[in-house]
Amino acid sequence: MQKPWVLALAAGATVLLVALALPLLRMGGAGGDGGGAWAGEDGAPHTGLPWQVSRLAEGRAQVFGLEPGRDTLAQVQARLGDALQVALVARLGEVGALEALADPFLAGFVSGRLVLAFDVPTAQLQAWRVAAGSSEPMEGGVRRFKLRADHRQQALQARLVGLSFISGVRLTVDDVRQRFGAPAETLDQPGGAQVLLYPESGLSISVAPGQRGVLQYVAPREFAERLRAPLLAAAAAQTGKPLR
């Protein structure tokens, strides 16, 4: 059974558990001062911006030239190039998840980090981890395991299930509303964070005091399962309040 995305905000860190549990990504105080953080400077038209989500038929959507729920790793790599870092990511005692990282990633004139999650059967992940030749530590007790060449070839057929774009600037709710419009729903999270939900675009955006913005994209038809329900569950687990 696949685990959906879970996004929980704690003091000084944003925890992203994407699809099959992605690593901790610490959102430190990088540049940007809030209001107008995403304002273009040159006035020229741009494409591939975080708010340019193309809604497609049958509950599908495309962003950054990629379609979660449909594209494979091979298609993602063709779009983003060989600089894409692919690895099995896991904590001690966990099977892990197949992840790809583009860092830095330029979304139009907005820079940041792009993390992509892929759907891989548990047995396949276990085999890859056992055979992994080396690993390197990350934050939060997470390790990145390098895939063997033949396993990397197998991974090319894995389906993209979601994207996380970590903006290089701090964002306010006003910044988000200006670019994306009014959300369908806003969820309060522990620590003063807010998550703005845009189900028609398959998008959630987290905004927290002193933190960078985190945008998570899935296929709109999978929004309730992969984003909204896990967010409610995570908030309930931390506050002790029942789900809405």
C-alpha positions in Angstrom: 0.0 0.0 0.0 1.4 3.3 -1.0 1.9 6.0 1.6 0.6 9.4 0.6 2.4 12.7 0.9 2.6 13.9 4.5 3.7 17.5 5.1 4.2 18.5 8.8 5.8 21.8 9.9 8.0 21.9 13.1 10.3 24.4 14.6 13.0 25.3 12.2 12.3 22.5 9.8 9.8 21.3 7.2 9.3 17.5 7.1 8.4 16.2 3.7 7.3 12.5 3.5 6.6 12.2 -0.2 4.8 9.1 -1.4 7.1 6.5 0.2 8.8 8.7 2.7 11.2 11.3 1.4 14.0 12.8 3.6 14.0 15.7 5.9 14.6 18.9 4.2 15.6 21.7 6.5 14.2 25.0 5.5 16.6 27.5 6.9 16.4 31.3 6.7 17.5 31.9 3.1 17.1 35.2 1.2 13.9 37.0 0.5 11.9 39.2 2.9 8.3 38.3 2.3 6.1 40.6 0.3 6.7 40.7 -3.4 9.1 37.8 -3.2 8.1 36.4 -6.5 8.0 39.7 -8.5 9.8 39.5 -11.8 12.4 42.2 -12.3 12.8 42.5 -16.0 9.1 42.4 -17.1 9.8 39.9 -19.8 7.5 36.9 -20.3 8.6 33.7 -18.6 7.5 30.1 -18.7 7.9 27.2 -16.3 7.0 29.3 -13.3 5.6 27.7 -10.1 2.1 29.1 -10.6 1.9 28.1 -14.3 0.1 24.8 -13.7 -1.6 23.5 -16.9 -4.8 21.6 -16.0 -5.4 18.7 -18.3 -8.3 16.3 -18.9 -9.2 13.4 -16.6 -7.9 15.0 -13.4 -4.4 15.5 -14.8 -2.0 18.5 -14.7 1.4 19.6 -15.8 4.0 21.8 -14.1 7.6 22.5 -15.0 7.0 20.5 -18.2 6.3 17.4 -16.1 3.1 15.5 -15.4 2.8 13.8 -12.0 0.9 10.5 -12.1 2.0 9.9 -15.6 5.6 10.6 -16.5 8.4 8.1 -15.9 11.8 8.8 -14.5 13.2 8.4 -18.1 10.9 11.2 -19.2 11.8 13.4 -16.3 15.5 12.9 -17.0 15.0 13.8 -20.6 13.3 17.0 -19.5 15.7 18.0 -16.7 19.0 16.5 -17.9 21.8 14.4 -16.6 22.4 16.7 -13.6 19.3 15.1 -11.9 20.5 13.2 -8.8 18.7 9.9 -8.5 19.0 7.8 -5.3 17.1 5.5 -2.9 16.5 7.5 0.2 15.8 6.0 3.6 16.2 6.2 7.4 17.6 3.4 9.4 15.2 0.5 9.5 13.1 1.8 6.6 12.8 0.4 3.1 13.0 3.9 1.6 11.8 5.6 -1.5 13.1 6.4 -5.0 13.9 10.1 -5.2 15.4 12.5 -7.7 16.8 15.9 -6.8 17.5 18.9 -9.0 19.4 21.5 -7.0 19.6 24.2 -7.9 16.4 24.3 -10.0 15.3 27.4 -11.9 11.5 27.7 -12.3 11.3 30.7 -14.7 13.0 33.5 -12.7 12.3 31.7 -9.4 15.2 29.6 -8.1 14.9 26.8 -5.6 15.2 23.0 -5.1 13.1 20.4 -6.8 12.5 17.0 -5.2 10.6 14.3 -7.2 9.1 11.1 -5.8 8.5 7.9 -7.7 6.2 4.9 -7.3 8.3 1.7 -6.8 7.1 -1.6 -5.3 8.4 -2.3 -1.8 10.1 -5.6 -2.9 12.0 -3.7 -5.6 13.2 -1.0 -3.2 14.4 -3.7 -0.8 16.4 -5.4 -3.5 18.0 -2.1 -4.6 18.9 -1.1 -1.0 20.5 -4.5 -0.2 22.6 -4.2 -3.4 23.5 -0.5 -3.0 27.3 0.0 -3.1 27.5 3.1 -1.0 25.5 5.7 0.8 25.9 9.2 2.2 24.2 10.9 5.2 21.7 13.7 5.0 19.9 15.7 7.6 17.4 14.1 10.0 19.0 10.7 10.1 18.4 10.1 6.4 20.8 8.4 4.0 21.0 8.4 0.2 21.9 5.1 -1.3 23.5 5.0 -4.7 21.8 2.6 -7.2 23.8 0.1 -9.2 23.9 0.8 -12.9 21.5 -2.0 -13.7 19.1 -0.9 -11.0 19.3 2.7 -12.2 18.2 1.3 -15.6 15.3 -0.5 -14.0 14.3 2.7 -12.2 13.8 4.6 -15.5 10.3 3.1 -15.8 9.2 4.2 -12.3 6.2 6.6 -12.4 6.4 10.1 -11.0 3.8 10.6 -8.3 4.7 14.0 -6.9 7.0 17.0 -6.9 8.1 19.3 -4.1 9.5 22.7 -5.0 11.3 24.4 -2.2 11.5 28.1 -3.0 14.8 29.9 -2.5 12.9 32.8 -0.8 10.6 33.2 2.1 7.0 33.5 1.2 4.0 35.1 2.9 0.3 34.2 2.5 -0.1 37.4 0.5 2.7 36.3 -1.9 0.9 33.0 -2.5 -2.5 34.6 -3.0 -1.1 37.2 -5.4 0.3 34.5 -7.8 -2.1 31.6 -7.3 -5.4 33.3 -6.3 -7.6 32.4 -3.4 -7.1 28.8 -2.1 -10.0 26.4 -1.8 -9.0 25.8 1.8 -6.4 26.9 4.3 -5.2 24.5 7.0 -3.5 25.8 10.2 -0.5 23.7 11.2 1.5 23.7 14.5 4.0 26.5 14.9 2.0 29.1 13.1 2.3 27.6 9.7 -0.4 27.6 7.1 -1.0 25.3 4.2 -3.0 26.7 1.2 -4.8 24.1 -0.9 -5.5 24.3 -4.6 -7.1 20.9 -5.4 -8.0 21.7 -9.0 -4.2 22.2 -9.7 -3.2 19.3 -7.4 -1.2 21.8 -5.3 -0.5 22.6 -1.7 1.7 25.4 -0.5 3.1 25.7 3.0 4.0 29.1 4.5 5.6 29.4 7.9 7.2 32.3 9.7 10.9 32.5 8.9 10.8 29.6 6.5 11.0 29.1 2.8 7.9 28.3 0.8 7.2 24.6 0.0 5.0 23.8 -3.0 3.8 20.2 -3.5 2.3 19.0 -6.7 0.4 15.8 -7.5 -2.1 14.8 -10.1 -5.4 16.6 -9.2 -7.3 13.4 -9.2 -5.0 12.1 -6.4 -5.0 15.4 -4.4 -7.4 14.2 -1.6 -5.5 11.0 -1.0 -1.9 12.2 -1.4 -2.1 15.7 0.0 -5.2 16.8 2.0 -5.8 13.6 4.0 -2.2 13.3 5.2 -2.0 17.0 6.1 -5.1 16.6 8.3 -3.8 13.5 9.9 -0.4 15.1 10.6 -2.0 18.1 12.2 -4.3 15.9 14.3 -1.4 13.8 15.5 0.5 16.9 16.7 -2.5 18.8 18.2 -4.6 16.0 19.4 -7.7 17.5 17.7 -10.0 15.3 15.5 -9.8 15.5 11.7 -12.0 17.9 9.9 
